[in-house]
Amino acid sequence: MLKKLFYLIVAIVISGCAFVKNDASNKEHYEKIAEAIVVWEIPPSIPIKYVSYISPESARKSLSDLISDLKSQSTLAIQSYLTQQGIKKSSKNRLVIKPIEGRVHAGEGVTLSVTMYNESNIKIWSIVIDSGKSAIDTNQTLINRFIEKIISELDRSGLTK
């Protein structure tokens, strides 16, 4: 039993992850949206979990770099995907991505809330995605997984298809 658990942990560390942590609000199928814009809201302070051999400053810098990379690459990729689906770029609906927690240890990761608000600022859909990478993954690997996960969840909800 311990051997199986060990192999599972090793597989997770090697492969990294990008999964929906809280899938409660997207059980329904929504109508396709006609307009939307991707927006990031980065709070001034994000809780960080890190191991003792990493300094707090180094952990903050590493997380800051990761979030910066995520924001710059995913915003354009997701907005382009929405456009490909016939969804006009407009603030009528806002897809808000917000980091809520970071991790710096064998690999880095960040937990992000992804929420769709309508023009009345009412939340119409949301998920929490826990994106992480193994010690051997690059930030690009994590970014690609994150983008793929958001797109698949938007498609699954019906908002983009």
N, C-alpha and C positions, 0 to 999 in steps of 0.2 A: 504494500500500500504506500509506504513512504517513498519507494522507488518510483512509482507512478506519479506521485505528487511532485517529486523532484524533477522528473522529465517534463511535466506540465509547466512548472515554473521556468525551467530552462527554455522551453519552446516559446513562452510568452516573452521572456527577456530577449531572446534572439529575434523574434519576429516583430516586436513592438506591438502597438495596438491602436485602433481607432474604433471605438464602439459607442453605441448609445447607452448612456448610463441611466437615464430616466426617460422612458418611452411612454409615459402616461398620457400626455396630451395629444399624441398623434395617432390614436386608434381609429379616429374617424377618417372618412374620405372627404376632402374639401373640394370645392369648385376651383377650377383653374383661375389664377389671378391674371389680370391683364397688364398690370403695371407694378413695378417694384424697384427698389434700390437697396444695395448692400451697404450697411453702415456698421462701423466698429465703435463700441463704447469701451474705452479702456479706463478702468478706475485708477485713481492715484496710487492705491496700494492693493496688491494682490497677495493673499496668503501663500507662502512657499513652504513646501516640505523638502528638506534636504538632509543629507547624512553629515555626521559631525566632522568628517575630514574635509568638507567643503566650507569655505568661509561664507558668511551671509552675503557679503558684497559680491563674491564670485557667483553665488547662486542667483542673486538678483540680476546681475549682468547677463548670465546665461539665459535666464527666463525672459528678460527684456529683449535680447537678440532673437530668441525663438518667436516671441509674440510679434515683433517687428516684421520678421520674415513671413510669418503666417498672414499677417494683415496685408502686407504689400502684394503677396502672390495670390492669396485666396480671394480677395475682393474682386480683382480683375477677372479671375477664372470663373467665379460664381456669377458675376454680372454678365459675362460673355455667355455662359450657359443659359441664363434667363433669356437673354436676347435671342439665342438660337431657338428657344422654345416659343418665340413670338411674344415675349413679355417685354413691354417697353420700359426703359429706364425712367423712373418717375418716383417721387416721394409719396405717391398715393398709398402704397404699402411699403413698409420698411422691414427688411430682414436684418435684424440687429444681432451682431456677434459680440459677446462680452466674455472676456476671461474671468473665471471665478476662483481658480486655484492653480498653482504651479507645483511641479516636482522636479528636483534636480538630485539625481543619485546615479545609479549605473547607466541610466538613460534619462532623457528629459521628457517632460510631458506637461500638458496644460489641459485643464477642464474648462470647457467653454459652454455658455448657454447660447442657444440660437433661437431667436424668437421672431415671429412675423407679426407685425402690428398693422392694423388697417389705418385709413386716413383719420379716423376718430381716436387714434392712439389706443385702440382696444386690442389686446393680445388675441390673435386668432389661432396661433399654432406655436408650439415650442418643444424643444428637446434640449438635453444636456449631452454633449459629446465629450468623452474622455479620450484625448489624443495623446499618445505616448510613443516613444521610440526606444529601441534597445541601445545598448552601449555601442553597437556596431552600425546602427542606422545613421543617416544624415538628417539634417533638418528638412531637406527636400523630400525625403521619404515620408516623414511625418506630415508635411504640408500636402503632399499628393493624397495620402490616406484621408486626411481631414476633408479636403475638397470632394473627394469621391463619396465620402460618407454623407456630407451635407446634401450633395446632389441626389444621392439615392434616397435619402429621407424625404426630401422635397417631392421627388417623383412618387414615392410611396404614398405620401399624404394626398396626392392629387392636385397640389397647388401649382405644379408645373406641367402636368400632363393632362 
